[in-house]
């Protein structure tokens, strides 16, 4: 009996060894790279390089890999392979020169669970994406983006923000929530047709949910979900908070959508939601066009993400860099006093006469590095990039950090230097390697809005206040990275000038 039991055990061990060897061979064959594929570090069977990536500073880790393997290299993240593109030259090649080929998004397990298919503005592809992006751009333009009407809305919100800062009565405060409220209210005007009070509980809950989800999307848990969705979706962990938060945001939007349907006047649309509902009713569309209520909710959520987090984070970095560079803060204020004075609010017409302030805002965006890693793209057809073969369907990520800090493009890439955007006569100079909004077909659709907001909020704040922090406190320029790169929490003083 003992001999039979031993033979059975050996048979079981033999079977398990055979199964393991079979899986190893299958994994190797499935993930074998084609000839002339971009190089990369050694990958573990089944896992790839998912545990090699530094979740806290992924852009730094990836740029270090580029110094070893070149500006076009590859990693395997669980079941998927991704080609990474580093440096201004190669990012421009991918996003601008080959814009048509790298316009679509690859499949994402996390996105497919949130957006349930080809939906929304960020993750949709093909005909639906083009149709919805075109409609969103034209609608936002109709409601004032790039025009004087929206400028007045932003200026009004600047006054509310100034009042909130004055109410601190000289005490140190954390500006994060104030900036989030102010910036979000601009997109609220465009989407909901109204602003929210900073004390509105539901509004605050939604903003916190968005910020938390965006941060967690850059965490190791999100990376693991993307790499091993069949396993991770059954496990507890912070990745579940991402789905819960986006569900809560959609519920908030759905509630406002019902109010819009009740009060809709087809002859007088007030905002993006009204315009979308009217388009659904008055113009027949195929389902593939995306004009349905579920897609409206997801589009609205995407507009919130695009219209709130990045701009409010940029304003936070503006405070960090102005506090750390008081001499630059004073030069900006001197230009504001000379061009605008103290008796009226700034306007977009002032921008052309304020090259130094404009240069400082651009340098804040560059050094702030708000979106270090771009959204994933996918090759529509076989192509070459940097001399390497990129097969059809390959996921590709451009490292925007590498563009904004490219040593071949910026004189002092690691230092805060507004001179990057000024010529020898002090006039503003545009730089091709300035890509905080990405480039190509998927360039940020809120770029024009963000530029207006940054100029008006920044100049109105420095016109009214001088900013500093507690004595002995050194603010860090090494922020925390999720989907966006945000400063570590800090407190500041706003002294009325």
Secondary structure, 3 states (H helix, E strand, C coil): CHHHHHHHHHHHHHHHHHHHHHHHHHHHHHCCCCCCECCCCCCECCCECCCCCCCCCHHHHHHHHHHHHCCEEEEEECCEEEEEECCHHHHHHHHHHCCCCCCECCCCHHHHHHHCCCCCCCCCCHHHHHHHHHHHHHHHHHCCCCCHHHHHHHHHHHHHHHHHHHCCCCCCECCHHHHHHHHHHHHHHHHCCCCCCCCCHHHHHHHHHHHHHHHHCCCHHHHHHHHCHHHHCCCCCCHHHHHHHHHHHHHHHHHHHHHHHHHCCCCCCCCHHHHHHHHHHHCCCCHHHCCCHHHHHHHHHHHHHHHHHHHHHHHHHHHHHHHHCHHHHHHHHHHHHHHCCCCCCCCHHHHHHCHHHHHHHHHHHHHHCCCCECCCEECCCCEEECCEEECCCCEEEEEHHHHHCCCCCCCCCCCCCHHHHECCCCCECCCCCCCCCCCHHHCCCCHHHHHHHHHHHHHHHHHHEEEECCCCCCCCCCCEECCCEECCCCCEEEEEC
